[in-house]
Amino acid sequence: KGLASSRIHLSQLLTRMIISVTRGIIIAVGVLIALSQLGISLGPLLAGLGIAGFVLGFALQDSLSNFASGMMILVYRPYDVGDVIEAAGVNGKVKEMSLVSTTVLTVDNQKLVVPNNKIWGDVIRNKTAETTRRVDMVFGISYADDINRAEEVLKDIIANHELVLDEPEPMIRLNELGDSSVNFIVRPWANT
């Protein structure tokens, strides 16, 4: 409840992690207090838990790598639940996140679970992080067509389209003389 009413905007992953770590610490402290009240010596028990933790650390090396990557994602927040990302060869909307993996829903409605170390070790492209985006398009016309007229038509389409923003200004340029066409690049800006 305290995190929900907080003025600080925390990612969903950080909120869930704080809640689960707090719950785990409270339970662990409660168990240790209960054992000490029963007269059980905690020194050998804690030493045994340390050795068991060391052995588990070697056994769960990949999981710990995913966990460390999840912590880095948590700290640097390159994306959050609901963002559209491209990372580790995956493109789609982040459905849910944990400290070891991220679940991505692709545009063709496939659910992919990607280990966090694969995401953190690759370039992360967050497509919805900014409020505006540039749309890059290429249009080709024949060598026999009127270049000035084609440029006027493209400018008219861009100027009259309701989704195109006035600022930053759209760009329309003759870009290349291809093998069979004269190619224009058209780069309008729109809300993400």
C-alpha positions as CSV (number, residue, x, y, z in Angstrom):
1,K,0.0,0.0,0.0
2,G,2.9,2.3,0.8
3,L,4.4,1.8,-2.7
4,A,1.1,2.3,-4.4
5,S,0.5,5.6,-2.6
6,S,4.1,6.8,-3.1
7,R,4.8,9.8,-5.3
8,I,7.8,8.1,-6.7
9,H,7.1,6.3,-10.0
10,L,8.6,2.8,-9.7
11,S,8.6,0.2,-12.4
12,Q,6.3,-2.8,-11.9
13,L,9.3,-5.1,-11.6
14,L,10.9,-3.0,-8.8
15,T,7.6,-2.8,-6.9
16,R,7.1,-6.6,-7.0
17,M,10.8,-7.1,-6.0
18,I,10.6,-4.8,-3.0
19,I,7.4,-6.6,-1.8
20,S,8.8,-10.1,-2.2
21,V,12.2,-9.2,-0.7
22,T,10.5,-7.6,2.3
23,R,8.2,-10.5,2.7
24,G,11.2,-12.9,2.6
25,I,13.2,-10.9,5.1
26,I,10.3,-10.7,7.5
27,I,9.7,-14.5,7.3
28,A,13.4,-15.3,7.7
29,V,13.8,-13.1,10.7
30,G,10.6,-14.5,12.2
31,V,11.9,-18.1,11.8
32,L,15.3,-17.2,13.3
33,I,13.7,-15.6,16.3
34,A,11.4,-18.6,16.7
35,L,14.3,-21.0,16.6
36,S,16.4,-19.0,19.1
37,Q,13.4,-19.0,21.4
38,L,13.2,-22.8,21.2
39,G,16.8,-22.9,22.3
40,I,18.4,-23.9,19.0
41,S,21.9,-22.5,18.5
42,L,21.9,-20.3,15.4
43,G,25.7,-20.2,14.7
44,P,26.1,-23.7,13.2
45,L,22.8,-23.3,11.4
46,L,23.9,-20.0,9.7
47,A,27.3,-21.6,8.8
48,G,25.5,-24.5,7.2
49,L,23.2,-22.2,5.3
50,G,26.4,-20.3,4.0
51,I,27.9,-23.5,2.7
52,A,24.6,-24.5,1.1
53,G,24.4,-21.1,-0.5
54,F,27.9,-21.4,-1.9
55,V,27.0,-24.8,-3.5
56,L,23.7,-23.5,-4.9
57,G,25.6,-20.5,-6.4
58,F,27.7,-22.8,-8.5
59,A,24.7,-25.0,-9.5
60,L,22.6,-22.0,-10.4
61,Q,25.2,-20.0,-12.3
62,D,23.0,-19.3,-15.3
63,S,20.0,-18.3,-13.2
64,L,22.2,-16.0,-11.1
65,S,23.4,-14.4,-14.4
66,N,19.8,-13.8,-15.4
67,F,19.1,-12.5,-11.9
68,A,22.1,-10.0,-12.1
69,S,20.8,-8.9,-15.6
70,G,17.4,-8.5,-14.1
71,M,18.8,-6.3,-11.4
72,M,20.6,-4.1,-14.0
73,I,17.3,-3.8,-16.0
74,L,15.6,-2.9,-12.7
75,V,18.2,-0.2,-11.9
76,Y,18.6,1.4,-15.4
77,R,15.0,0.8,-16.5
78,P,15.5,0.6,-20.3
79,Y,11.9,-0.6,-20.5
80,D,8.9,-1.4,-18.4
81,V,5.7,-3.5,-18.7
82,G,3.6,-2.2,-21.7
83,D,6.6,-0.9,-23.7
84,V,7.2,-2.2,-27.2
85,I,10.9,-3.3,-27.5
86,E,13.3,-5.0,-29.8
87,A,16.0,-6.9,-28.0
88,A,17.8,-10.3,-28.3
89,G,16.2,-10.9,-31.7
90,V,12.7,-10.4,-30.3
91,N,10.3,-7.7,-31.2
92,G,7.0,-7.1,-29.3
93,K,5.2,-5.7,-26.3
94,V,6.5,-6.4,-22.8
95,K,3.8,-8.5,-21.1
96,E,5.5,-9.1,-17.8
97,M,8.9,-9.0,-16.2
98,S,10.7,-10.9,-13.4
99,L,14.2,-10.8,-12.2
100,V,15.2,-13.8,-14.4
101,S,13.1,-13.3,-17.5
102,T,11.0,-11.0,-19.6
103,T,7.8,-12.2,-21.3
104,V,7.2,-10.5,-24.7
105,L,4.0,-10.7,-26.7
106,T,4.9,-10.5,-30.5
107,V,2.9,-8.6,-33.0
108,D,1.5,-12.0,-34.3
109,N,0.4,-12.9,-30.7
110,Q,3.1,-15.3,-29.8
111,K,4.3,-15.3,-26.1
112,L,8.1,-15.4,-25.8
113,V,10.0,-15.8,-22.5
114,V,13.4,-14.3,-22.9
115,P,16.2,-14.7,-20.3
116,N,17.3,-11.3,-18.9
117,N,21.0,-12.0,-19.6
118,K,20.2,-12.3,-23.3
119,I,18.3,-9.0,-23.3
120,W,20.9,-7.1,-21.2
121,G,23.8,-8.5,-23.3
122,D,22.2,-7.1,-26.5
123,V,21.1,-3.8,-27.8
124,I,17.7,-2.8,-26.3
125,R,15.5,-0.7,-28.6
126,N,12.5,0.7,-26.7
127,K,10.1,1.9,-29.4
128,T,7.6,3.5,-27.1
129,A,10.0,5.4,-24.8
130,E,9.6,8.7,-26.6
131,T,6.4,10.6,-27.3
132,T,7.2,11.2,-31.0
133,R,8.7,9.0,-33.7
134,R,10.0,9.5,-37.2
135,V,8.6,7.3,-39.9
136,D,11.1,6.4,-42.6
137,M,9.6,5.6,-46.1
138,V,11.0,5.3,-49.6
139,F,9.0,5.9,-52.7
140,G,10.2,5.2,-56.2
141,I,9.0,6.7,-59.4
142,S,9.9,6.0,-63.0
143,Y,12.7,7.8,-64.8
144,A,10.1,9.0,-67.3
145,D,8.0,10.7,-64.5
146,D,8.1,14.3,-63.5
147,I,10.4,14.6,-60.4
148,N,9.1,18.0,-59.4
149,R,5.5,16.9,-59.6
150,A,6.2,13.7,-57.6
151,E,7.8,15.8,-54.9
152,E,4.8,18.2,-54.8
153,V,2.4,15.2,-54.5
154,L,4.4,13.7,-51.6
155,K,4.5,17.2,-49.8
156,D,0.8,17.5,-50.3
157,I,0.1,14.1,-48.8
158,I,2.3,14.8,-45.8
159,A,0.9,18.2,-45.2
160,N,-2.7,17.0,-45.3
161,H,-2.3,13.8,-43.2
162,E,-3.9,14.2,-39.7
163,L,-1.2,12.1,-37.9
164,V,1.8,14.0,-39.2
165,L,3.2,16.6,-36.8
166,D,4.3,20.1,-37.9
167,E,7.3,20.0,-35.6
168,P,9.8,18.6,-36.2
169,E,9.4,19.4,-39.8
170,P,8.9,16.4,-42.2
171,M,11.7,15.8,-44.7
172,I,11.1,14.8,-48.4
173,R,14.3,14.5,-50.5
174,L,15.4,12.8,-53.7
175,N,17.6,10.2,-52.4
176,E,19.0,7.9,-55.1
177,L,18.9,7.0,-58.7
178,G,18.2,3.3,-58.6
179,D,18.5,0.7,-61.4
180,S,14.8,1.1,-62.4
181,S,13.5,4.0,-60.3
182,V,14.2,7.4,-58.9
183,N,13.8,7.1,-55.1
184,F,12.5,9.7,-52.6
185,I,12.9,9.4,-48.9
186,V,10.0,10.7,-46.9
187,R,10.4,11.2,-43.2
188,P,7.4,12.6,-41.3
189,W,7.1,12.7,-37.5
190,A,4.1,11.4,-35.6
191,N,3.1,10.6,-32.1
192,T,4.3,7.2,-31.0
